[in-house]
Amino acid sequence: MPRIFDNIDKQLLPALRETLEVSDRGDSCVGYFNLRGWKQIDSFVERWPGGEGNSCRLLVGMHRSPNDELRDALSLVHHDTGIDNQTAIRLRKPLA
């Protein structure tokens, strides 16, 4: 059963351990990842054999607001040197 940990109503570590205790896999999405507390939960994750349905997947990424992305994209227009083709392709994909 999916569960969201917001760290407001409950302390994260006890709630996470409680959930991992009865889980067969872990699919997580976090804004950032720091390995400092890994030893606190590694025994729960290491018991999963891996493969389909028995693995730990972690998506790490910081959200950038559309305003920030647009500001960055438009700031390139004012440079006299322009942008190279590789940068144009990289910027075009998220804006599309």
Backbone bond lengths (Angstrom), bond angles and torsions (degrees), N, CA, C in turn:
res aa  C-N    CA-C-N  psi(-1)  N-CA   C-N-CA  omega(-1)  CA-C   N-CA-C  phi
1 M - - - 1.441 - - 1.536 108.62 -
2 P 1.310 118.89 125.98 1.472 121.01 178.47 1.526 111.27 -59.88
3 R 1.307 115.22 144.81 1.456 120.84 179.01 1.518 108.75 -143.21
4 I 1.322 116.13 136.16 1.459 121.84 178.19 1.522 108.46 -103.60
5 F 1.320 116.39 129.12 1.457 122.02 176.96 1.519 107.93 -104.55
6 D 1.316 116.57 111.81 1.457 119.10 -178.92 1.515 113.21 -103.60
7 N 1.328 117.70 -5.67 1.456 122.57 175.40 1.530 112.77 62.63
8 I 1.335 117.61 19.97 1.458 121.06 178.98 1.525 109.86 -103.32
9 D 1.339 116.87 -54.01 1.456 120.83 -177.48 1.520 113.30 -81.97
10 K 1.313 117.48 -30.20 1.469 121.82 -177.78 1.521 109.63 -130.73
11 Q 1.327 114.95 154.79 1.455 118.53 172.21 1.524 108.15 -72.44
12 L 1.312 115.50 138.90 1.463 120.77 -172.30 1.528 113.21 -62.97
13 L 1.321 118.96 -50.22 1.466 120.89 -172.34 1.529 113.34 -60.32
14 P 1.322 120.19 -51.28 1.477 118.41 179.50 1.528 112.51 -62.31
15 A 1.313 118.15 -40.22 1.464 121.02 179.84 1.525 110.87 -66.94
16 L 1.336 117.43 -39.92 1.464 121.38 179.09 1.526 110.56 -66.48
17 R 1.324 117.69 -43.57 1.462 121.01 178.03 1.528 111.38 -61.46
18 E 1.317 116.03 -43.03 1.462 121.51 179.37 1.531 110.62 -59.44
19 T 1.304 116.53 -41.17 1.463 120.97 -179.90 1.528 111.53 -72.56
20 L 1.333 117.88 -43.38 1.461 121.08 -179.62 1.525 111.98 -65.82
21 E 1.308 116.86 -28.84 1.473 122.21 179.32 1.529 111.52 -57.48
22 V 1.312 117.58 -35.91 1.470 121.70 -176.08 1.529 112.47 -108.74
23 S 1.323 117.42 13.67 1.468 121.77 -176.19 1.520 112.02 -101.93
24 D 1.322 115.45 151.65 1.461 122.42 175.29 1.515 112.03 -101.66
25 R 1.332 116.49 -13.66 1.466 121.43 -179.71 1.517 107.88 -159.91
26 G 1.341 115.20 169.34 1.453 119.90 177.13 1.513 110.92 -138.74
27 D 1.317 116.61 122.61 1.461 123.16 175.05 1.519 106.18 -119.31
28 S 1.330 116.89 112.98 1.457 120.43 -173.47 1.518 111.22 -128.46
29 C 1.303 114.59 150.19 1.452 122.49 175.67 1.520 106.94 -131.36
30 V 1.323 116.43 122.50 1.462 121.34 -177.95 1.515 110.35 -132.02
31 G 1.324 116.10 156.24 1.453 120.68 178.28 1.513 111.90 -74.37
32 Y 1.312 116.99 -31.81 1.455 121.99 176.53 1.520 107.93 -151.07
33 F 1.314 117.34 164.44 1.456 120.81 -177.29 1.509 108.94 -136.19
34 N 1.321 115.71 128.01 1.453 121.96 178.86 1.527 107.50 -129.04
35 L 1.307 117.54 127.08 1.464 121.96 -175.26 1.526 114.45 -79.99
36 R 1.327 118.82 2.51 1.466 120.48 -176.88 1.525 113.23 -53.73
37 G 1.311 119.38 -41.46 1.457 121.52 -175.73 1.514 115.04 -96.67
38 W 1.319 118.20 11.72 1.462 121.07 -174.59 1.526 112.35 -58.35
39 K 1.311 118.20 -37.88 1.471 121.84 -178.77 1.525 111.70 -61.29
40 Q 1.319 117.18 -20.52 1.459 121.54 -179.62 1.531 112.53 -74.00
41 I 1.348 116.95 -22.75 1.476 119.91 -176.72 1.525 113.62 -128.69
42 D 1.327 118.17 -1.59 1.467 119.59 -173.68 1.523 113.61 -60.61
43 S 1.317 118.91 -32.64 1.466 120.54 -178.46 1.529 111.56 -65.61
44 F 1.326 117.64 -30.35 1.464 120.51 178.34 1.530 110.62 -71.84
45 V 1.320 117.08 -40.60 1.463 121.75 -177.11 1.524 111.23 -76.14
46 E 1.321 117.98 -37.59 1.468 121.36 -176.62 1.522 113.20 -66.59
47 R 1.308 119.41 -19.76 1.469 120.86 179.99 1.527 112.51 -77.42
48 W 1.343 117.41 -12.72 1.458 120.59 177.40 1.525 108.52 -79.84
49 P 1.338 118.43 129.81 1.463 120.70 -174.79 1.527 115.02 -73.07
50 G 1.326 117.88 -13.81 1.464 120.84 -176.86 1.515 110.65 93.39
51 G 1.302 115.25 179.98 1.455 119.72 -178.78 1.522 111.63 82.58
52 E 1.304 115.95 -173.16 1.461 122.70 -176.72 1.531 110.87 -60.85
53 G 1.313 116.56 120.41 1.454 121.58 175.19 1.513 116.42 83.16
54 N 1.329 118.70 -2.97 1.461 121.50 -178.79 1.522 112.07 -137.76
55 S 1.320 116.81 47.48 1.458 119.24 -177.15 1.523 110.85 -137.00
56 C 1.301 115.00 172.32 1.460 122.47 176.96 1.526 107.60 -112.28
57 R 1.334 116.01 118.62 1.461 120.76 178.10 1.527 107.77 -117.54
58 L 1.321 115.64 135.14 1.451 120.73 -176.60 1.521 109.68 -132.11
59 L 1.322 116.65 121.93 1.458 123.22 176.49 1.521 107.30 -104.62
60 V 1.328 116.14 121.45 1.460 121.37 -178.64 1.518 108.68 -116.72
61 G 1.303 117.26 128.75 1.457 119.69 178.58 1.513 111.98 -170.04
62 M 1.294 114.72 143.37 1.462 120.50 177.74 1.522 108.30 -96.29
63 H 1.305 115.91 135.66 1.463 121.66 179.10 1.523 109.93 -79.51
64 R 1.306 116.08 132.90 1.469 121.29 172.78 1.516 107.50 -113.97
65 S 1.299 115.94 131.27 1.460 119.32 -178.77 1.527 110.06 -68.73
66 P 1.332 117.09 151.18 1.468 120.52 177.21 1.536 111.62 -57.98
67 N 1.320 118.05 -33.86 1.468 120.54 177.64 1.523 111.43 -62.03
68 D 1.340 117.07 -42.90 1.462 120.66 178.95 1.521 111.26 -65.02
69 E 1.330 116.33 -41.87 1.464 119.84 179.62 1.523 111.10 -64.68
70 L 1.329 116.91 -42.36 1.460 120.71 178.94 1.529 110.45 -65.37
71 R 1.314 117.66 -42.98 1.465 121.38 178.72 1.532 110.66 -59.81
72 D 1.324 116.75 -44.17 1.467 120.41 178.57 1.522 111.50 -64.41
73 A 1.329 116.49 -42.37 1.467 120.30 -179.36 1.520 111.25 -65.14
74 L 1.318 117.21 -43.14 1.463 120.42 -178.83 1.522 112.50 -71.84
75 S 1.307 117.13 -26.56 1.466 118.93 -180.00 1.520 111.48 -65.95
76 L 1.305 118.95 -24.13 1.463 122.41 179.47 1.528 111.40 -71.26
77 V 1.314 117.59 -24.74 1.459 121.93 -177.83 1.522 111.28 -65.15
78 H 1.317 118.02 -30.59 1.452 122.39 -174.93 1.527 114.36 -84.52
79 H 1.318 117.02 -4.87 1.459 119.97 177.90 1.533 109.57 -79.23
80 D 1.320 116.79 137.53 1.463 121.05 178.85 1.526 112.29 -69.08
81 T 1.319 116.13 -27.74 1.461 119.86 -176.10 1.518 112.48 -79.09
82 G 1.330 118.15 -16.39 1.458 120.49 -177.61 1.512 110.85 75.08
83 I 1.323 115.82 -162.65 1.461 119.62 178.10 1.515 108.95 -128.55
84 D 1.315 114.93 153.07 1.456 118.66 179.35 1.528 109.73 -81.06
85 N 1.302 116.34 167.27 1.458 122.90 -176.15 1.521 111.99 -61.22
86 Q 1.314 117.63 -40.51 1.462 122.12 -179.07 1.535 110.74 -63.12
87 T 1.330 117.61 -40.66 1.463 121.41 178.13 1.518 110.59 -67.65
88 A 1.316 117.31 -40.07 1.468 121.00 178.47 1.531 111.03 -61.42
89 I 1.317 117.64 -42.28 1.463 121.85 178.80 1.522 110.39 -65.56
90 R 1.328 116.78 -43.42 1.460 121.39 179.54 1.523 110.76 -61.84
91 L 1.304 119.38 -40.56 1.462 123.06 -179.03 1.531 112.27 -75.45
92 R 1.317 116.41 -31.27 1.460 120.43 -176.11 1.540 111.46 -68.02
93 K 1.322 118.04 -38.92 1.461 120.81 -176.04 1.515 112.65 -60.45
94 P 1.345 120.64 -52.09 1.477 118.39 -179.65 1.528 113.32 -68.31
95 L 1.335 116.93 -30.53 1.459 119.00 -179.42 1.523 112.41 -74.73
96 A 1.341 116.01 -25.99 1.465 119.78 179.17 1.509 109.64 -70.80
